Amino acid sequence: MDYGDYTIKNGRLINNAPELESGISKAARMRQEIKRGKKVRMIAEANELANANINLFKKL
């Protein structure tokens, strides 16, 4: 019988489920992930522009 995140030990049901995350902490984590994603995209765009400028001036 499958109990998911629960096990039976000495006749008792033991909860092995991971800790729950509150809504506020989840929102804060998601906000940080969004901010980090924006920074990563900005750096990637800057690298593309820099490479484009380097290639442009190599042709001159």
mmCIF file of the N, C-alpha and C atoms, coordinates in Angstrom:
data_MODEL
# 
_entry.id   MODEL 
# 
loop_
_atom_site.group_PDB 
_atom_site.id 
_atom_site.type_symbol 
_atom_site.label_atom_id 
_atom_site.label_alt_id 
_atom_site.label_comp_id 
_atom_site.label_asym_id 
_atom_site.label_entity_id 
_atom_site.label_seq_id 
_atom_site.pdbx_PDB_ins_code 
_atom_site.Cartn_x 
_atom_site.Cartn_y 
_atom_site.Cartn_z 
_atom_site.occupancy 
_atom_site.B_iso_or_equiv 
_atom_site.pdbx_formal_charge 
_atom_site.auth_seq_id 
_atom_site.auth_comp_id 
_atom_site.auth_asym_id 
_atom_site.auth_atom_id 
_atom_site.pdbx_PDB_model_num 
ATOM 1   N N  . MET A 1 1  ? 0.843  -1.179 0.000   1.00 0.00 ? 1  MET A N  1 
ATOM 2   C CA . MET A 1 1  ? 0.000  0.000  0.000   1.00 0.00 ? 1  MET A CA 1 
ATOM 3   C C  . MET A 1 1  ? 0.890  1.244  0.000   1.00 0.00 ? 1  MET A C  1 
ATOM 4   N N  . ASP A 1 2  ? 0.602  2.218  -0.881  1.00 0.00 ? 2  ASP A N  1 
ATOM 5   C CA . ASP A 1 2  ? 1.408  3.425  -1.001  1.00 0.00 ? 2  ASP A CA 1 
ATOM 6   C C  . ASP A 1 2  ? 0.770  4.550  -0.204  1.00 0.00 ? 2  ASP A C  1 
ATOM 7   N N  . TYR A 1 3  ? 1.553  5.120  0.702   1.00 0.00 ? 3  TYR A N  1 
ATOM 8   C CA . TYR A 1 3  ? 1.068  6.214  1.529   1.00 0.00 ? 3  TYR A CA 1 
ATOM 9   C C  . TYR A 1 3  ? 1.698  7.549  1.137   1.00 0.00 ? 3  TYR A C  1 
ATOM 10  N N  . GLY A 1 4  ? 2.410  7.605  0.022   1.00 0.00 ? 4  GLY A N  1 
ATOM 11  C CA . GLY A 1 4  ? 3.027  8.849  -0.418  1.00 0.00 ? 4  GLY A CA 1 
ATOM 12  C C  . GLY A 1 4  ? 4.195  9.226  0.468   1.00 0.00 ? 4  GLY A C  1 
ATOM 13  N N  . ASP A 1 5  ? 4.076  10.358 1.131   1.00 0.00 ? 5  ASP A N  1 
ATOM 14  C CA . ASP A 1 5  ? 5.147  10.852 2.001   1.00 0.00 ? 5  ASP A CA 1 
ATOM 15  C C  . ASP A 1 5  ? 5.008  10.356 3.443   1.00 0.00 ? 5  ASP A C  1 
ATOM 16  N N  . TYR A 1 6  ? 4.195  9.354  3.660   1.00 0.00 ? 6  TYR A N  1 
ATOM 17  C CA . TYR A 1 6  ? 3.970  8.831  5.006   1.00 0.00 ? 6  TYR A CA 1 
ATOM 18  C C  . TYR A 1 6  ? 4.493  7.410  5.114   1.00 0.00 ? 6  TYR A C  1 
ATOM 19  N N  . THR A 1 7  ? 4.972  7.063  6.291   1.00 0.00 ? 7  THR A N  1 
ATOM 20  C CA . THR A 1 7  ? 5.388  5.696  6.562   1.00 0.00 ? 7  THR A CA 1 
ATOM 21  C C  . THR A 1 7  ? 4.721  5.240  7.859   1.00 0.00 ? 7  THR A C  1 
ATOM 22  N N  . ILE A 1 8  ? 4.654  3.944  8.024   1.00 0.00 ? 8  ILE A N  1 
ATOM 23  C CA . ILE A 1 8  ? 4.100  3.395  9.255   1.00 0.00 ? 8  ILE A CA 1 
ATOM 24  C C  . ILE A 1 8  ? 5.249  2.812  10.060  1.00 0.00 ? 8  ILE A C  1 
ATOM 25  N N  . LYS A 1 9  ? 5.388  3.270  11.311  1.00 0.00 ? 9  LYS A N  1 
ATOM 26  C CA . LYS A 1 9  ? 6.452  2.803  12.198  1.00 0.00 ? 9  LYS A CA 1 
ATOM 27  C C  . LYS A 1 9  ? 5.819  2.515  13.557  1.00 0.00 ? 9  LYS A C  1 
ATOM 28  N N  . ASN A 1 10 ? 5.941  1.259  13.984  1.00 0.00 ? 10 ASN A N  1 
ATOM 29  C CA . ASN A 1 10 ? 5.373  0.821  15.260  1.00 0.00 ? 10 ASN A CA 1 
ATOM 30  C C  . ASN A 1 10 ? 3.881  1.132  15.355  1.00 0.00 ? 10 ASN A C  1 
ATOM 31  N N  . GLY A 1 11 ? 3.176  0.975  14.235  1.00 0.00 ? 11 GLY A N  1 
ATOM 32  C CA . GLY A 1 11 ? 1.742  1.192  14.236  1.00 0.00 ? 11 GLY A CA 1 
ATOM 33  C C  . GLY A 1 11 ? 1.324  2.652  14.153  1.00 0.00 ? 11 GLY A C  1 
ATOM 34  N N  . ARG A 1 12 ? 2.299  3.545  14.031  1.00 0.00 ? 12 ARG A N  1 
ATOM 35  C CA . ARG A 1 12 ? 1.971  4.980  13.940  1.00 0.00 ? 12 ARG A CA 1 
ATOM 36  C C  . ARG A 1 12 ? 2.288  5.486  12.540  1.00 0.00 ? 12 ARG A C  1 
ATOM 37  N N  . LEU A 1 13 ? 1.509  6.435  12.080  1.00 0.00 ? 13 LEU A N  1 
ATOM 38  C CA . LEU A 1 13 ? 1.722  7.046  10.775  1.00 0.00 ? 13 LEU A CA 1 
ATOM 39  C C  . LEU A 1 13 ? 2.700  8.200  10.940  1.00 0.00 ? 13 LEU A C  1 
ATOM 40  N N  . ILE A 1 14 ? 3.849  8.116  10.250  1.00 0.00 ? 14 ILE A N  1 
ATOM 41  C CA . ILE A 1 14 ? 4.901  9.131  10.340  1.00 0.00 ? 14 ILE A CA 1 
ATOM 42  C C  . ILE A 1 14 ? 4.850  9.989  9.085   1.00 0.00 ? 14 ILE A C  1 
ATOM 43  N N  . ASN A 1 15 ? 4.797  11.317 9.278   1.00 0.00 ? 15 ASN A N  1 
ATOM 44  C CA . ASN A 1 15 ? 4.732  12.261 8.161   1.00 0.00 ? 15 ASN A CA 1 
ATOM 45  C C  . ASN A 1 15 ? 6.155  12.607 7.725   1.00 0.00 ? 15 ASN A C  1 
ATOM 46  N N  . ASN A 1 16 ? 6.532  12.202 6.506   1.00 0.00 ? 16 ASN A N  1 
ATOM 47  C CA . ASN A 1 16 ? 7.834  12.527 5.946   1.00 0.00 ? 16 ASN A CA 1 
ATOM 48  C C  . ASN A 1 16 ? 7.731  13.602 4.864   1.00 0.00 ? 16 ASN A C  1 
ATOM 49  N N  . ALA A 1 17 ? 6.585  14.260 4.773   1.00 0.00 ? 17 ALA A N  1 
ATOM 50  C CA . ALA A 1 17 ? 6.370  15.278 3.748   1.00 0.00 ? 17 ALA A CA 1 
ATOM 51  C C  . ALA A 1 17 ? 7.278  16.471 4.002   1.00 0.00 ? 17 ALA A C  1 
ATOM 52  N N  . PRO A 1 18 ? 7.713  17.154 2.938   1.00 0.00 ? 18 PRO A N  1 
ATOM 53  C CA . PRO A 1 18 ? 8.558  18.336 3.133   1.00 0.00 ? 18 PRO A CA 1 
ATOM 54  C C  . PRO A 1 18 ? 7.780  19.456 3.816   1.00 0.00 ? 18 PRO A C  1 
ATOM 55  N N  . GLU A 1 19 ? 8.512  20.381 4.415   1.00 0.00 ? 19 GLU A N  1 
ATOM 56  C CA . GLU A 1 19 ? 7.892  21.512 5.096   1.00 0.00 ? 19 GLU A CA 1 
ATOM 57  C C  . GLU A 1 19 ? 7.107  22.347 4.082   1.00 0.00 ? 19 GLU A C  1 
ATOM 58  N N  . LEU A 1 20 ? 5.989  22.851 4.503   1.00 0.00 ? 20 LEU A N  1 
ATOM 59  C CA . LEU A 1 20 ? 5.180  23.697 3.630   1.00 0.00 ? 20 LEU A CA 1 
ATOM 60  C C  . LEU A 1 20 ? 5.757  25.109 3.605   1.00 0.00 ? 20 LEU A C  1 
ATOM 61  N N  . GLU A 1 21 ? 5.558  25.799 2.470   1.00 0.00 ? 21 GLU A N  1 
ATOM 62  C CA . GLU A 1 21 ? 6.057  27.161 2.319   1.00 0.00 ? 21 GLU A CA 1 
ATOM 63  C C  . GLU A 1 21 ? 4.865  28.108 2.404   1.00 0.00 ? 21 GLU A C  1 
ATOM 64  N N  . SER A 1 22 ? 4.978  29.140 3.229   1.00 0.00 ? 22 SER A N  1 
ATOM 65  C CA . SER A 1 22 ? 3.861  30.081 3.367   1.00 0.00 ? 22 SER A CA 1 
ATOM 66  C C  . SER A 1 22 ? 3.732  30.914 2.093   1.00 0.00 ? 22 SER A C  1 
ATOM 67  N N  . GLY A 1 23 ? 2.580  31.497 1.932   1.00 0.00 ? 23 GLY A N  1 
ATOM 68  C CA . GLY A 1 23 ? 2.314  32.299 0.745   1.00 0.00 ? 23 GLY A CA 1 
ATOM 69  C C  . GLY A 1 23 ? 3.226  33.501 0.629   1.00 0.00 ? 23 GLY A C  1 
ATOM 70  N N  . ILE A 1 24 ? 3.517  34.135 1.768   1.00 0.00 ? 24 ILE A N  1 
ATOM 71  C CA . ILE A 1 24 ? 4.375  35.326 1.753   1.00 0.00 ? 24 ILE A CA 1 
ATOM 72  C C  . ILE A 1 24 ? 5.793  34.950 1.358   1.00 0.00 ? 24 ILE A C  1 
ATOM 73  N N  . SER A 1 25 ? 6.320  33.876 1.923   1.00 0.00 ? 25 SER A N  1 
ATOM 74  C CA . SER A 1 25 ? 7.686  33.483 1.584   1.00 0.00 ? 25 SER A CA 1 
ATOM 75  C C  . SER A 1 25 ? 7.769  32.998 0.138   1.00 0.00 ? 25 SER A C  1 
ATOM 76  N N  . LYS A 1 26 ? 6.708  32.359 -0.348  1.00 0.00 ? 26 LYS A N  1 
ATOM 77  C CA . LYS A 1 26 ? 6.686  31.918 -1.745  1.00 0.00 ? 26 LYS A CA 1 
ATOM 78  C C  . LYS A 1 26 ? 6.680  33.128 -2.677  1.00 0.00 ? 26 LYS A C  1 
ATOM 79  N N  . ALA A 1 27 ? 5.873  34.148 -2.338  1.00 0.00 ? 27 ALA A N  1 
ATOM 80  C CA . ALA A 1 27 ? 5.819  35.362 -3.152  1.00 0.00 ? 27 ALA A CA 1 
ATOM 81  C C  . ALA A 1 27 ? 7.171  36.070 -3.147  1.00 0.00 ? 27 ALA A C  1 
ATOM 82  N N  . ALA A 1 28 ? 7.829  36.118 -2.000  1.00 0.00 ? 28 ALA A N  1 
ATOM 83  C CA . ALA A 1 28 ? 9.142  36.766 -1.908  1.00 0.00 ? 28 ALA A CA 1 
ATOM 84  C C  . ALA A 1 28 ? 10.171 36.005 -2.740  1.00 0.00 ? 28 ALA A C  1 
ATOM 85  N N  . ARG A 1 29 ? 10.132 34.680 -2.681  1.00 0.00 ? 29 ARG A N  1 
ATOM 86  C CA . ARG A 1 29 ? 11.066 33.865 -3.463  1.00 0.00 ? 29 ARG A CA 1 
ATOM 87  C C  . ARG A 1 29 ? 10.835 34.062 -4.954  1.00 0.00 ? 29 ARG A C  1 
ATOM 88  N N  . MET A 1 30 ? 9.565  34.074 -5.357  1.00 0.00 ? 30 MET A N  1 
ATOM 89  C CA . MET A 1 30 ? 9.256  34.261 -6.776  1.00 0.00 ? 30 MET A CA 1 
ATOM 90  C C  . MET A 1 30 ? 9.684  35.646 -7.252  1.00 0.00 ? 30 MET A C  1 
ATOM 91  N N  . ARG A 1 31 ? 9.518  36.648 -6.397  1.00 0.00 ? 31 ARG A N  1 
ATOM 92  C CA . ARG A 1 31 ? 9.936  38.008 -6.745  1.00 0.00 ? 31 ARG A CA 1 
ATOM 93  C C  . ARG A 1 31 ? 11.441 38.069 -6.966  1.00 0.00 ? 31 ARG A C  1 
ATOM 94  N N  . GLN A 1 32 ? 12.187 37.425 -6.088  1.00 0.00 ? 32 GLN A N  1 
ATOM 95  C CA . GLN A 1 32 ? 13.637 37.390 -6.243  1.00 0.00 ? 32 GLN A CA 1 
ATOM 96  C C  . GLN A 1 32 ? 14.036 36.664 -7.521  1.00 0.00 ? 32 GLN A C  1 
ATOM 97  N N  . GLU A 1 33 ? 13.342 35.575 -7.855  1.00 0.00 ? 33 GLU A N  1 
ATOM 98  C CA . GLU A 1 33 ? 13.642 34.835 -9.085  1.00 0.00 ? 33 GLU A CA 1 
ATOM 99  C C  . GLU A 1 33 ? 13.388 35.702 -10.317 1.00 0.00 ? 33 GLU A C  1 
ATOM 100 N N  . ILE A 1 34 ? 12.321 36.491 -10.274 1.00 0.00 ? 34 ILE A N  1 
ATOM 101 C CA . ILE A 1 34 ? 12.011 37.379 -11.397 1.00 0.00 ? 34 ILE A CA 1 
ATOM 102 C C  . ILE A 1 34 ? 13.096 38.438 -11.543 1.00 0.00 ? 34 ILE A C  1 
ATOM 103 N N  . LYS A 1 35 ? 13.508 39.035 -10.416 1.00 0.00 ? 35 LYS A N  1 
ATOM 104 C CA . LYS A 1 35 ? 14.557 40.056 -10.464 1.00 0.00 ? 35 LYS A CA 1 
ATOM 105 C C  . LYS A 1 35 ? 15.857 39.472 -11.013 1.00 0.00 ? 35 LYS A C  1 
ATOM 106 N N  . ARG A 1 36 ? 16.201 38.268 -10.578 1.00 0.00 ? 36 ARG A N  1 
ATOM 107 C CA . ARG A 1 36 ? 17.427 37.631 -11.050 1.00 0.00 ? 36 ARG A CA 1 
ATOM 108 C C  . ARG A 1 36 ? 17.331 37.327 -12.550 1.00 0.00 ? 36 ARG A C  1 
ATOM 109 N N  . GLY A 1 37 ? 16.163 36.867 -12.993 1.00 0.00 ? 37 GLY A N  1 
ATOM 110 C CA . GLY A 1 37 ? 15.963 36.585 -14.412 1.00 0.00 ? 37 GLY A CA 1 
ATOM 111 C C  . GLY A 1 37 ? 16.137 37.826 -15.268 1.00 0.00 ? 37 GLY A C  1 
ATOM 112 N N  . LYS A 1 38 ? 15.619 38.962 -14.780 1.00 0.00 ? 38 LYS A N  1 
ATOM 113 C CA . LYS A 1 38 ? 15.780 40.216 -15.519 1.00 0.00 ? 38 LYS A CA 1 
ATOM 114 C C  . LYS A 1 38 ? 17.250 40.598 -15.633 1.00 0.00 ? 38 LYS A C  1 
ATOM 115 N N  . LYS A 1 39 ? 17.993 40.418 -14.553 1.00 0.00 ? 39 LYS A N  1 
ATOM 116 C CA . LYS A 1 39 ? 19.421 40.752 -14.576 1.00 0.00 ? 39 LYS A CA 1 
ATOM 117 C C  . LYS A 1 39 ? 20.176 39.849 -15.542 1.00 0.00 ? 39 LYS A C  1 
ATOM 118 N N  . VAL A 1 40 ? 19.841 38.570 -15.539 1.00 0.00 ? 40 VAL A N  1 
ATOM 119 C CA . VAL A 1 40 ? 20.513 37.622 -16.436 1.00 0.00 ? 40 VAL A CA 1 
ATOM 120 C C  . VAL A 1 40 ? 20.227 37.987 -17.891 1.00 0.00 ? 40 VAL A C  1 
ATOM 121 N N  . ARG A 1 41 ? 18.972 38.317 -18.198 1.00 0.00 ? 41 ARG A N  1 
ATOM 122 C CA . ARG A 1 41 ? 18.622 38.719 -19.573 1.00 0.00 ? 41 ARG A CA 1 
ATOM 123 C C  . ARG A 1 41 ? 19.348 39.990 -19.980 1.00 0.00 ? 41 ARG A C  1 
ATOM 124 N N  . MET A 1 42 ? 19.462 40.953 -19.043 1.00 0.00 ? 42 MET A N  1 
ATOM 125 C CA . MET A 1 42 ? 20.134 42.206 -19.333 1.00 0.00 ? 42 MET A CA 1 
ATOM 126 C C  . MET A 1 42 ? 21.612 41.971 -19.654 1.00 0.00 ? 42 MET A C  1 
ATOM 127 N N  . ILE A 1 43 ? 22.256 41.111 -18.897 1.00 0.00 ? 43 ILE A N  1 
ATOM 128 C CA . ILE A 1 43 ? 23.666 40.789 -19.139 1.00 0.00 ? 43 ILE A CA 1 
ATOM 129 C C  . ILE A 1 43 ? 23.824 40.078 -20.464 1.00 0.00 ? 43 ILE A C  1 
ATOM 130 N N  . ALA A 1 44 ? 22.911 39.153 -20.779 1.00 0.00 ? 44 ALA A N  1 
ATOM 131 C CA . ALA A 1 44 ? 22.982 38.431 -22.049 1.00 0.00 ? 44 ALA A CA 1 
ATOM 132 C C  . ALA A 1 44 ? 22.819 39.388 -23.229 1.00 0.00 ? 44 ALA A C  1 
ATOM 133 N N  . GLU A 1 45 ? 21.896 40.331 -23.117 1.00 0.00 ? 45 GLU A N  1 
ATOM 134 C CA . GLU A 1 45 ? 21.707 41.319 -24.183 1.00 0.00 ? 45 GLU A CA 1 
ATOM 135 C C  . GLU A 1 45 ? 22.948 42.196 -24.339 1.00 0.00 ? 45 GLU A C  1 
ATOM 136 N N  . ALA A 1 46 ? 23.551 42.589 -23.229 1.00 0.00 ? 46 ALA A N  1 
ATOM 137 C CA . ALA A 1 46 ? 24.766 43.409 -23.289 1.00 0.00 ? 46 ALA A CA 1 
ATOM 138 C C  . ALA A 1 46 ? 25.899 42.646 -23.971 1.00 0.00 ? 46 ALA A C  1 
ATOM 139 N N  . ASN A 1 47 ? 26.022 41.364 -23.677 1.00 0.00 ? 47 ASN A N  1 
ATOM 140 C CA . ASN A 1 47 ? 27.054 40.551 -24.325 1.00 0.00 ? 47 ASN A CA 1 
ATOM 141 C C  . ASN A 1 47 ? 26.817 40.454 -25.830 1.00 0.00 ? 47 ASN A C  1 
ATOM 142 N N  . GLU A 1 48 ? 25.561 40.291 -26.224 1.00 0.00 ? 48 GLU A N  1 
ATOM 143 C CA . GLU A 1 48 ? 25.237 40.231 -27.653 1.00 0.00 ? 48 GLU A CA 1 
ATOM 144 C C  . GLU A 1 48 ? 25.597 41.534 -28.355 1.00 0.00 ? 48 GLU A C  1 
ATOM 145 N N  . LEU A 1 49 ? 25.252 42.666 -27.729 1.00 0.00 ? 49 LEU A N  1 
ATOM 146 C CA . LEU A 1 49 ? 25.575 43.967 -28.321 1.00 0.00 ? 49 LEU A CA 1 
ATOM 147 C C  . LEU A 1 49 ? 27.086 44.172 -28.412 1.00 0.00 ? 49 LEU A C  1 
ATOM 148 N N  . ALA A 1 50 ? 27.796 43.775 -27.376 1.00 0.00 ? 50 ALA A N  1 
ATOM 149 C CA . ALA A 1 50 ? 29.254 43.915 -27.392 1.00 0.00 ? 50 ALA A CA 1 
ATOM 150 C C  . ALA A 1 50 ? 29.860 43.075 -28.512 1.00 0.00 ? 50 ALA A C  1 
ATOM 151 N N  . ASN A 1 51 ? 29.395 41.844 -28.662 1.00 0.00 ? 51 ASN A N  1 
ATOM 152 C CA . ASN A 1 51 ? 29.913 40.986 -29.731 1.00 0.00 ? 51 ASN A CA 1 
ATOM 153 C C  . ASN A 1 51 ? 29.566 41.545 -31.103 1.00 0.00 ? 51 ASN A C  1 
ATOM 154 N N  . ALA A 1 52 ? 28.373 42.124 -31.236 1.00 0.00 ? 52 ALA A N  1 
ATOM 155 C CA . ALA A 1 52 ? 27.979 42.719 -32.511 1.00 0.00 ? 52 ALA A CA 1 
ATOM 156 C C  . ALA A 1 52 ? 28.878 43.909 -32.843 1.00 0.00 ? 52 ALA A C  1 
ATOM 157 N N  . ASN A 1 53 ? 29.210 44.724 -31.844 1.00 0.00 ? 53 ASN A N  1 
ATOM 158 C CA . ASN A 1 53 ? 30.099 45.865 -32.070 1.00 0.00 ? 53 ASN A CA 1 
ATOM 159 C C  . ASN A 1 53 ? 31.502 45.400 -32.427 1.00 0.00 ? 53 ASN A C  1 
ATOM 160 N N  . ILE A 1 54 ? 31.982 44.383 -31.770 1.00 0.00 ? 54 ILE A N  1 
ATOM 161 C CA . ILE A 1 54 ? 33.316 43.849 -32.071 1.00 0.00 ? 54 ILE A CA 1 
ATOM 162 C C  . ILE A 1 54 ? 33.358 43.349 -33.502 1.00 0.00 ? 54 ILE A C  1 
ATOM 163 N N  . ASN A 1 55 ? 32.349 42.591 -33.909 1.00 0.00 ? 55 ASN A N  1 
ATOM 164 C CA . ASN A 1 55 ? 32.298 42.059 -35.279 1.00 0.00 ? 55 ASN A CA 1 
ATOM 165 C C  . ASN A 1 55 ? 32.171 43.192 -36.295 1.00 0.00 ? 55 ASN A C  1 
ATOM 166 N N  . LEU A 1 56 ? 31.425 44.243 -35.962 1.00 0.00 ? 56 LEU A N  1 
ATOM 167 C CA . LEU A 1 56 ? 31.260 45.375 -36.865 1.00 0.00 ? 56 LEU A CA 1 
ATOM 168 C C  . LEU A 1 56 ? 32.593 46.060 -37.120 1.00 0.00 ? 56 LEU A C  1 
ATOM 169 N N  . PHE A 1 57 ? 33.356 46.299 -36.056 1.00 0.00 ? 57 PHE A N  1 
ATOM 170 C CA . PHE A 1 57 ? 34.627 47.016 -36.205 1.00 0.00 ? 57 PHE A CA 1 
ATOM 171 C C  . PHE A 1 57 ? 35.728 46.137 -36.786 1.00 0.00 ? 57 PHE A C  1 
ATOM 172 N N  . LYS A 1 58 ? 35.570 44.828 -36.703 1.00 0.00 ? 58 LYS A N  1 
ATOM 173 C CA . LYS A 1 58 ? 36.545 43.949 -37.350 1.00 0.00 ? 58 LYS A CA 1 
ATOM 174 C C  . LYS A 1 58 ? 36.443 44.055 -38.872 1.00 0.00 ? 58 LYS A C  1 
ATOM 175 N N  . LYS A 1 59 ? 35.228 44.327 -39.367 1.00 0.00 ? 59 LYS A N  1 
ATOM 176 C CA . LYS A 1 59 ? 35.012 44.419 -40.812 1.00 0.00 ? 59 LYS A CA 1 
ATOM 177 C C  . LYS A 1 59 ? 35.569 45.720 -41.370 1.00 0.00 ? 59 LYS A C  1 
ATOM 178 N N  . LEU A 1 60 ? 35.742 46.747 -40.536 1.00 0.00 ? 60 LEU A N  1 
ATOM 179 C CA . LEU A 1 60 ? 36.224 48.048 -41.014 1.00 0.00 ? 60 LEU A CA 1 
ATOM 180 C C  . LEU A 1 60 ? 37.685 48.064 -41.179 1.00 0.00 ? 60 LEU A C  1 
# 
